[in-house]
């Protein structure tokens, strides 16, 4: 168990490689078709060999799993499908013995409709004050209290048996908490302490800019400032109080903050608030040199005034996998809009994903790697009758949802279910027939594999240190920058080979150079110049 410390925390997080674990799909230790903590513990040597500094676990708490665990019923209990609290404590300790830290996920905007507070609220108890219950509009209260829309589609309100309505910015099974209530604030402080005391190194905050609501709950008006439920000023009081707790334990926070205003985004990263926040601009960029460079420059510039490190990520559990996204003919494809049967060139996507891996891992700051990205996994088209994501159902079936990037990992090509560990019934989401070709044991000893590329890049990456980035002159469509001790990254995003700058050593390449030692299209290298 961790203990409070008043010593200055080590700033490992400024340049860490953090691996995202979606437990349900990582590895199944008990054969029931669902990934679990026993499965993760059995694969810790793999993660240590990969070289990552920390593991970020998406929610592993007790939950009805109506939204992949982001509907939490009890933060102090592990969902039985994943294991027990004792197993979580063992996992945290065993990972730390391998020099791997643990980051847990909390979802402060809402809880599950099975949470004791909400069940008591439905029964008419004083717990209603912990949520946003309101009478409806219309002659008989038959209309929602306002016109807000759910992030998953449809109204953000659901009516209960006594005629009142409750607010849910996500699914109806995820009622929003009332952050103006002191009991809500105190409970989350207690939750933070609970997990820091069990040895976690950090906490990722889901939907971090959505907690506070305008108490009037007015109709939404485009452009109104302040927004009725996004990025409200009172949020910063919450995060300052959390930072004081994290500092007692040497812990860190990672915020999921989607904001177009870079100045307001940076406010969350002031020295007395969050340590880092996700960078969605880079992830959503098409494969275009100008757009990527602009995203990198803007990201570094918005973090500089508050001295916070940037973060870089190519994919996560909510978006189309990198290989598929970069393999689509339209490089301006909106990453958040998935469609059935979208044509994809996987060879092209894989080549670009390899180059993008070297680009992201060479940038200053921390890097997040979503499980399976190091294997080059593509997006999977899930049969309609097997889709589980509520986004699909709330969209009336138009959106295939996010299950395609959550398919259980392939570990062993010759084992049932590609070594995921599921029993006779198979894994909770179906694996495609070619999944075994991506298995860890097929890539393990192949120096040309995606897995080998990631391992070597993560091994070399510390040489970049925390040195700043300096752009080098290049032809249009080529990116090149140098960092510590002449370490240089060059990425060719054109459709013709590019000359490399003079160098003394080629450290790593995402693909072979051509016969004249030029950099082929959609290829990246690390050089010492």
C-alpha positions as CSV (number, residue, x, y, z in Angstrom):
1,X,0.0,0.0,0.0
2,X,1.2,3.5,-0.8
3,X,1.7,6.0,1.9
4,X,1.5,9.8,1.7
5,X,4.8,11.5,1.1
6,X,5.7,15.2,1.2
7,X,8.8,14.6,-0.9
8,X,8.9,16.2,-4.4
9,X,7.5,13.7,-6.9
10,X,9.8,12.4,-9.6
11,X,8.7,13.8,-12.9
12,X,8.8,10.4,-14.8
13,X,5.5,11.3,-16.5
14,X,7.0,14.1,-18.5
15,X,8.6,11.7,-21.1
16,X,6.9,8.4,-20.2
17,X,5.6,5.8,-22.6
18,X,2.2,4.8,-21.2
19,X,0.4,1.7,-22.4
20,X,-3.4,1.7,-22.4
21,X,-5.0,-1.5,-21.1
22,X,-8.6,-2.2,-22.0
23,X,-8.9,-5.0,-19.5
24,X,-11.9,-6.7,-21.1
25,X,-10.0,-7.3,-24.3
26,X,-6.4,-7.7,-23.2
27,X,-6.1,-11.3,-21.9
28,X,-8.5,-13.8,-20.3
29,X,-7.1,-15.6,-17.3
30,X,-10.1,-17.7,-16.3
31,X,-11.5,-18.8,-19.7
32,X,-14.9,-17.1,-19.5
33,X,-14.4,-15.0,-22.7
34,X,-13.7,-11.7,-20.9
35,X,-10.3,-10.3,-20.2
36,X,-9.4,-9.9,-16.5
37,X,-6.7,-8.9,-14.1
38,X,-5.3,-12.5,-14.0
39,X,-4.8,-12.2,-17.7
40,X,-3.0,-8.9,-17.3
41,X,-0.8,-10.2,-14.5
42,X,0.2,-13.2,-16.7
43,X,1.3,-10.8,-19.5
44,X,3.3,-8.4,-17.3
45,X,6.6,-9.8,-18.7
46,X,5.4,-9.0,-22.2
47,X,4.8,-5.4,-21.2
48,X,8.1,-5.2,-19.4
49,X,9.9,-6.4,-22.5
50,X,8.0,-3.8,-24.6
51,X,9.6,-1.3,-22.3
52,X,6.6,0.9,-21.2
53,X,6.8,3.1,-18.2
54,X,3.2,2.8,-17.0
55,X,-0.1,1.1,-17.6
56,X,-3.3,3.1,-17.9
57,X,-6.3,0.9,-17.1
58,X,-9.7,1.9,-18.4
59,X,-12.3,1.4,-15.6
60,X,-12.0,-1.9,-13.9
61,X,-14.6,-1.2,-11.1
62,X,-17.9,-2.9,-10.4
63,X,-20.2,-1.9,-13.3
64,X,-23.1,-3.2,-15.3
65,X,-20.8,-2.6,-18.3
66,X,-23.4,-0.7,-20.3
67,X,-20.6,1.6,-21.6
68,X,-17.5,-0.6,-21.3
69,X,-17.1,0.2,-17.6
70,X,-17.6,3.9,-17.8
71,X,-20.8,3.4,-15.9
72,X,-19.3,2.8,-12.4
73,X,-21.4,1.4,-9.6
74,X,-18.7,1.1,-7.0
75,X,-15.2,2.6,-7.1
76,X,-14.0,0.6,-4.2
77,X,-14.7,-2.8,-5.8
78,X,-13.3,-4.5,-8.9
79,X,-16.0,-5.9,-11.2
80,X,-16.3,-9.6,-10.7
81,X,-15.8,-10.2,-14.4
82,X,-12.3,-8.8,-14.0
83,X,-11.3,-10.1,-10.6
84,X,-11.1,-8.8,-7.0
85,X,-9.6,-5.8,-5.2
86,X,-6.9,-8.1,-3.8
87,X,-5.9,-9.0,-7.3
88,X,-5.8,-5.4,-8.3
89,X,-3.5,-4.7,-5.4
90,X,-1.2,-7.6,-6.5
91,X,-1.2,-6.3,-10.1
92,X,-0.2,-2.8,-9.0
93,X,2.6,-4.2,-6.8
94,X,3.8,-6.8,-9.4
95,X,3.9,-4.2,-12.1
96,X,5.9,-1.8,-9.9
97,X,8.4,-4.6,-9.3
98,X,9.0,-4.5,-13.0
99,X,9.4,-0.7,-12.9
100,X,5.9,-0.2,-14.4
101,X,3.6,2.3,-12.8
102,X,-0.2,2.1,-12.7
103,X,-2.7,4.8,-13.7
104,X,-6.4,4.2,-13.0
105,X,-9.4,5.8,-14.7
106,X,-12.2,7.7,-12.9
107,X,-15.4,9.0,-14.4
108,X,-16.5,12.0,-12.3
109,X,-19.2,13.3,-14.6
110,X,-21.5,10.4,-13.9
111,X,-22.1,7.1,-12.3
112,X,-24.0,4.0,-13.2
113,X,-27.8,3.9,-12.7
114,X,-27.0,0.9,-10.4
115,X,-24.9,3.1,-8.1
116,X,-26.4,3.1,-4.5
117,X,-26.8,6.9,-4.7
118,X,-28.9,6.8,-7.8
119,X,-31.0,3.8,-6.7
120,X,-31.8,5.8,-3.5
121,X,-32.6,8.8,-5.6
122,X,-35.1,6.9,-7.7
123,X,-36.8,5.8,-4.5
124,X,-37.3,9.4,-3.7
125,X,-34.6,9.8,-1.1
126,X,-32.5,13.0,-0.4
127,X,-29.9,11.5,-2.8
128,X,-31.8,13.2,-5.6
129,X,-29.8,16.3,-4.7
130,X,-26.7,14.5,-5.8
131,X,-27.9,14.4,-9.4
132,X,-29.8,16.7,-11.8
133,X,-33.5,15.9,-11.4
134,X,-36.0,18.4,-12.8
135,X,-39.7,18.5,-13.6
136,X,-40.4,18.4,-17.3
137,X,-41.8,21.1,-19.6
138,X,-45.2,21.0,-21.3
139,X,-48.7,20.9,-19.9
140,X,-48.1,17.6,-18.2
141,X,-44.3,17.7,-17.8
142,X,-44.0,15.4,-20.8
143,X,-41.2,17.3,-22.4
144,X,-37.5,17.3,-21.2
145,X,-36.4,20.2,-19.0
146,X,-34.2,21.6,-21.7
147,X,-33.0,20.8,-25.2
148,X,-29.6,19.3,-24.4
149,X,-28.5,16.3,-26.4
150,X,-26.6,13.2,-25.3
151,X,-23.1,12.6,-26.5
152,X,-24.5,9.2,-27.7
153,X,-27.4,10.7,-29.6
154,X,-31.0,11.5,-28.5
155,X,-32.1,13.7,-25.6
156,X,-29.9,14.1,-22.5
157,X,-32.9,13.5,-20.3
158,X,-34.8,10.4,-19.2
159,X,-38.2,10.5,-17.3
160,X,-38.7,8.4,-14.2
161,X,-41.9,6.9,-12.8
162,X,-42.9,9.9,-10.6
163,X,-42.7,12.2,-13.7
164,X,-39.4,14.0,-13.0
165,X,-36.5,13.8,-15.4
166,X,-32.8,13.3,-14.8
167,X,-29.8,14.5,-16.8
168,X,-27.3,12.2,-18.6
169,X,-24.9,13.7,-21.1
170,X,-24.1,10.1,-22.1
171,X,-26.3,7.0,-21.9
172,X,-29.5,6.9,-19.8
173,X,-27.7,4.3,-17.6
174,X,-25.1,7.1,-16.8
175,X,-26.8,9.8,-14.7
176,X,-24.8,13.0,-14.3
177,X,-23.7,13.9,-10.8
178,X,-24.4,17.4,-9.3
179,X,-20.9,18.8,-8.7
180,X,-22.3,21.7,-6.8
181,X,-23.1,19.4,-3.9
182,X,-20.4,19.0,-1.3
183,X,-21.1,15.3,-0.8
184,X,-20.2,14.6,-4.5
185,X,-16.9,16.6,-4.1
186,X,-16.0,14.8,-0.9
187,X,-16.7,11.4,-2.2
188,X,-14.3,11.8,-5.1
189,X,-11.6,13.1,-2.9
190,X,-12.0,9.9,-0.8
191,X,-11.9,7.8,-4.0
192,X,-8.6,9.4,-5.0
193,X,-7.1,8.7,-1.6
194,X,-8.4,5.1,-1.7
195,X,-6.5,4.3,-4.9
196,X,-3.4,6.4,-4.2
197,X,-3.1,4.4,-0.9
198,X,-3.1,1.2,-3.0
199,X,-0.1,2.3,-4.9
200,X,-1.4,3.8,-8.1
201,X,0.9,6.4,-9.6
202,X,-1.8,8.4,-11.3
203,X,-5.4,9.0,-12.3
204,X,-6.8,9.6,-15.7
205,X,-9.9,11.8,-15.6
206,X,-12.6,11.0,-18.1
207,X,-14.6,13.9,-19.7
208,X,-12.7,16.2,-17.4
209,X,-14.3,19.4,-18.8
210,X,-17.9,18.4,-18.4
211,X,-18.5,18.1,-14.6
212,X,-19.9,21.5,-13.8
213,X,-23.3,22.6,-15.1
214,X,-25.0,25.9,-15.2
215,X,-27.5,25.6,-12.2
216,X,-30.2,27.1,-14.4
217,X,-29.9,24.3,-16.9
218,X,-30.8,26.7,-19.8
219,X,-31.5,25.6,-23.3
220,X,-28.3,25.3,-25.4
221,X,-27.4,28.4,-27.5
222,X,-24.5,28.0,-30.0
223,X,-21.7,30.3,-29.1
224,X,-23.0,31.2,-25.6
225,X,-20.2,32.0,-23.2
226,X,-19.9,30.4,-20.7
227,X,-21.1,27.1,-22.1
228,X,-23.8,25.5,-19.9
229,X,-21.8,22.3,-19.3
230,X,-18.4,22.5,-20.9
231,X,-15.3,24.1,-19.5
232,X,-16.9,26.1,-16.7
233,X,-14.7,28.2,-14.5
234,X,-15.8,26.5,-11.3
235,X,-14.1,23.3,-12.4
236,X,-10.7,24.6,-11.6
237,X,-11.6,24.8,-7.9
238,X,-12.3,21.0,-8.1
239,X,-9.0,20.2,-9.7
240,X,-6.9,22.4,-7.4
241,X,-8.3,20.5,-4.5
242,X,-7.5,17.2,-6.2
243,X,-3.9,18.3,-7.0
244,X,-3.3,18.9,-3.3
245,X,-4.2,15.2,-2.7
246,X,-2.1,13.9,-5.5
247,X,0.9,15.9,-4.3
248,X,0.6,14.2,-0.9
249,X,1.2,10.8,-2.6
250,X,3.5,11.9,-5.4
251,X,0.7,11.0,-7.9
252,X,-0.3,12.6,-11.2
253,X,-3.4,13.4,-13.1
254,X,-4.1,13.0,-16.8
255,X,-7.1,14.9,-18.1
256,X,-9.4,14.1,-21.0
257,X,-9.9,17.6,-22.1
258,X,-11.4,18.3,-25.5
259,X,-11.3,22.1,-26.1
260,X,-10.7,24.1,-29.3
261,X,-9.5,27.2,-27.3
262,X,-5.8,26.6,-26.6
263,X,-5.6,29.2,-23.9
264,X,-8.5,27.7,-21.9
265,X,-7.1,24.2,-22.5
266,X,-3.8,25.3,-20.9
267,X,-5.6,26.6,-17.8
268,X,-6.2,22.9,-16.8
269,X,-2.4,22.4,-16.8
270,X,-1.4,25.2,-14.5
271,X,1.1,24.1,-11.8
272,X,-1.6,23.6,-9.1
273,X,-4.1,21.7,-11.3
274,X,-3.6,18.7,-13.7
275,X,-0.2,17.4,-14.7
276,X,-1.0,16.5,-18.3
277,X,-3.9,16.3,-20.7
278,X,-4.6,14.3,-23.8
279,X,-3.7,15.8,-27.1
280,X,-6.5,15.1,-29.5
281,X,-5.4,17.5,-32.3
282,X,-2.4,15.2,-33.2
283,X,-4.5,12.0,-33.2
284,X,-7.2,13.5,-35.4
285,X,-4.8,14.9,-38.0
286,X,-4.9,13.4,-41.5
287,X,-1.7,12.0,-43.0
288,X,-0.5,15.3,-44.3
289,X,2.8,17.0,-43.5
290,X,1.5,20.5,-43.1
291,X,-1.4,19.5,-40.9
292,X,0.8,17.4,-38.7
293,X,3.5,20.0,-38.3
294,X,0.9,22.6,-37.4
295,X,-0.6,20.3,-34.8
296,X,2.8,19.7,-33.3
297,X,3.7,23.4,-33.2
298,X,0.4,24.4,-31.7
299,X,0.5,21.6,-29.1
300,X,4.0,22.6,-27.9
301,X,3.0,26.3,-27.9
302,X,-0.1,25.8,-25.8
303,X,1.8,23.7,-23.2
304,X,4.8,26.1,-23.0
305,X,3.2,28.9,-20.9
306,X,2.4,26.6,-18.0
307,X,5.5,24.4,-18.3
308,X,3.4,21.2,-18.9
309,X,4.7,18.4,-21.1
310,X,2.7,17.6,-24.3
311,X,1.2,14.2,-24.8
312,X,0.9,12.3,-28.1
313,X,-1.4,9.5,-29.0
314,X,-2.3,7.8,-32.3
315,X,-5.3,5.8,-31.1
316,X,-7.4,4.8,-28.1
317,X,-10.4,2.7,-27.2
318,X,-12.9,5.2,-28.7
319,X,-11.4,5.7,-32.2
320,X,-10.7,3.8,-35.4
321,X,-7.4,2.0,-35.2
322,X,-4.4,3.7,-36.8
323,X,-3.7,1.2,-39.5
324,X,-7.3,1.4,-40.8
325,X,-7.6,5.2,-40.4
326,X,-4.3,5.8,-42.3
327,X,-5.2,3.2,-45.0
328,X,-8.3,5.0,-46.2
329,X,-8.0,6.8,-49.5
330,X,-9.5,10.0,-48.1
331,X,-6.8,11.1,-45.6
332,X,-9.2,13.8,-44.3
333,X,-11.5,11.0,-43.0
334,X,-13.1,12.1,-39.7
335,X,-11.7,9.7,-37.2
336,X,-14.8,9.9,-35.0
337,X,-17.2,8.9,-37.8
338,X,-17.2,5.2,-38.4
339,X,-19.0,3.6,-41.2
340,X,-19.8,0.0,-42.2
341,X,-17.8,-1.2,-45.2
342,X,-15.4,1.7,-45.6
343,X,-12.7,0.7,-48.1
344,X,-9.2,0.4,-46.6
345,X,-5.8,-0.3,-48.0
346,X,-4.2,-2.1,-45.1
347,X,-0.7,-2.3,-46.6
348,X,-0.8,1.5,-47.0
349,X,-2.2,2.0,-43.5
350,X,0.4,-0.3,-42.0
351,X,3.3,1.6,-43.7
352,X,1.9,4.9,-42.5
353,X,1.2,3.6,-39.0
354,X,4.9,2.4,-38.7
355,X,6.1,5.9,-39.7
356,X,3.6,7.6,-37.4
357,X,4.9,5.4,-34.5
358,X,8.4,6.7,-35.0
359,X,7.1,10.3,-35.4
360,X,5.1,10.2,-32.2
361,X,7.8,8.5,-30.1
362,X,10.4,11.1,-31.2
363,X,8.4,14.1,-30.1
364,X,9.0,15.8,-26.7
365,X,6.6,14.8,-24.0
366,X,4.7,11.6,-23.0
367,X,3.4,9.1,-25.5
368,X,0.3,6.8,-25.0
369,X,0.1,3.5,-26.9
370,X,-3.2,1.8,-27.0
371,X,-3.1,-2.0,-26.7
372,X,-2.7,-3.7,-30.0
373,X,-1.2,-0.7,-31.8
374,X,2.3,-2.3,-31.2
375,X,0.9,-5.3,-33.2
376,X,-0.4,-3.3,-36.1
377,X,-4.0,-4.4,-35.5
378,X,-6.6,-3.0,-37.9
379,X,-10.1,-2.0,-37.1
380,X,-12.6,-4.9,-37.2
381,X,-16.0,-4.8,-38.7
382,X,-18.2,-6.4,-36.0
383,X,-21.3,-8.3,-37.2
384,X,-24.4,-6.3,-36.4
385,X,-25.8,-9.0,-34.1
386,X,-22.6,-8.9,-32.0
387,X,-22.2,-5.2,-31.5
388,X,-22.4,-4.1,-27.8
389,X,-21.5,-0.4,-27.9
390,X,-24.4,1.8,-26.8
391,X,-23.3,4.4,-29.4
392,X,-24.5,2.0,-32.1
393,X,-28.0,1.6,-30.5
394,X,-28.4,5.3,-29.6
395,X,-27.7,6.2,-33.2
396,X,-30.4,4.0,-34.5
397,X,-27.9,1.6,-36.0
398,X,-26.2,4.2,-38.2
399,X,-23.0,4.3,-36.3
400,X,-21.2,0.9,-35.9
401,X,-19.8,2.1,-32.6
402,X,-16.4,1.6,-31.0
403,X,-16.3,-2.2,-30.7
404,X,-14.1,-2.5,-33.8
405,X,-11.1,-1.2,-31.9
406,X,-11.8,-3.3,-28.8
407,X,-11.5,-6.8,-30.2
408,X,-9.6,-9.2,-27.9
409,X,-5.8,-9.3,-28.6
410,X,-4.1,-12.2,-30.5
411,X,-1.3,-13.7,-28.4
412,X,-0.6,-17.2,-29.9
413,X,-1.3,-18.1,-33.6
414,X,-1.9,-21.8,-33.0
415,X,-4.0,-21.5,-29.8
416,X,-7.8,-21.3,-29.7
417,X,-9.1,-17.8,-30.0
418,X,-5.5,-16.7,-30.9
419,X,-4.4,-17.3,-27.4
420,X,-6.7,-14.7,-25.8
421,X,-7.6,-17.4,-23.3
422,X,-11.4,-17.7,-23.9
423,X,-13.0,-21.1,-23.3
424,X,-15.5,-22.9,-25.6
425,X,-17.9,-20.0,-25.9
426,X,-15.2,-17.7,-27.3
427,X,-14.3,-14.1,-26.5
428,X,-16.9,-11.4,-25.7
429,X,-16.3,-9.8,-29.2
430,X,-15.6,-12.0,-32.2
431,X,-12.0,-12.1,-33.7
432,X,-11.7,-12.0,-37.5
433,X,-10.4,-15.1,-39.3
434,X,-7.0,-13.4,-40.0
435,X,-6.4,-12.4,-36.4
436,X,-3.7,-15.0,-35.9
437,X,-1.5,-13.4,-38.4
438,X,-1.0,-10.5,-36.0
439,X,-0.3,-12.8,-33.0
440,X,2.5,-11.8,-30.6
441,X,4.2,-15.2,-31.1
442,X,4.3,-14.6,-34.8
443,X,5.9,-11.2,-34.4
444,X,8.1,-11.9,-31.4
445,X,11.2,-13.0,-33.3
446,X,10.6,-11.1,-36.5
447,X,12.9,-8.1,-36.8
448,X,10.6,-6.6,-39.4
449,X,7.4,-6.8,-37.4
450,X,5.5,-4.0,-35.9
451,X,6.2,-5.3,-32.4
452,X,9.9,-5.3,-33.1
453,X,9.7,-1.7,-34.3
454,X,7.9,-0.5,-31.2
455,X,10.2,-2.4,-28.8
456,X,13.3,-0.9,-30.5
457,X,11.8,2.6,-30.6
458,X,10.9,2.5,-27.0
459,X,14.4,1.3,-26.1
460,X,16.1,4.1,-28.0
461,X,13.6,6.8,-27.0
462,X,15.2,7.9,-23.7
463,X,18.2,9.2,-25.7
464,X,15.9,12.1,-26.8
465,X,15.5,13.1,-23.2
466,X,13.5,16.2,-22.6
467,X,15.4,18.3,-25.2
468,X,13.3,20.7,-27.3
469,X,12.4,20.2,-30.9
470,X,14.1,22.2,-33.7
471,X,12.7,21.9,-37.2
472,X,15.1,21.3,-40.1
473,X,14.6,22.7,-43.6
474,X,13.0,20.0,-45.9
475,X,11.1,19.7,-49.2
476,X,7.4,20.1,-49.1
477,X,5.8,17.0,-47.7
478,X,8.8,15.9,-45.6
479,X,9.1,16.5,-41.8
480,X,12.4,16.6,-40.1
481,X,13.4,17.8,-36.6
482,X,16.4,17.4,-34.3
483,X,16.5,17.0,-30.6
484,X,19.2,15.9,-28.1
485,X,22.8,15.3,-29.2
486,X,21.9,15.4,-32.9
487,X,19.1,12.8,-32.7
488,X,16.9,13.5,-35.7
489,X,13.6,12.2,-37.0
490,X,12.7,12.4,-40.7
491,X,9.3,11.4,-42.1
492,X,8.5,11.3,-45.8
493,X,4.8,11.9,-46.4
494,X,5.1,12.4,-50.1
495,X,4.7,9.8,-52.9
496,X,8.3,10.0,-54.0
497,X,11.6,9.1,-52.3
498,X,13.4,11.9,-50.3
499,X,17.1,12.4,-49.7
500,X,18.2,12.1,-46.1
501,X,20.3,14.8,-44.4
502,X,24.0,14.0,-43.8
503,X,24.2,11.7,-40.8
504,X,26.7,9.6,-39.0
505,X,24.3,6.8,-38.0
506,X,20.9,5.4,-38.9
507,X,19.4,4.3,-35.6
508,X,16.0,3.0,-36.7
509,X,13.7,3.0,-39.8
510,X,10.1,2.2,-40.2
511,X,10.8,0.5,-43.5
512,X,13.8,-0.2,-45.7
513,X,15.5,2.6,-47.6
514,X,15.5,2.4,-51.4
515,X,18.5,1.2,-53.5
516,X,20.0,4.7,-53.4
517,X,19.6,5.1,-49.6
518,X,16.8,7.5,-50.0
519,X,13.7,7.6,-47.7
520,X,10.7,6.0,-49.5
521,X,7.2,7.4,-49.3
522,X,5.3,7.0,-46.0
523,X,8.5,6.0,-44.2
524,X,10.3,7.5,-41.1
525,X,13.9,7.2,-39.8
526,X,15.8,8.2,-36.7
527,X,19.3,9.4,-37.4
528,X,22.3,10.8,-35.6
529,X,23.5,13.8,-37.5
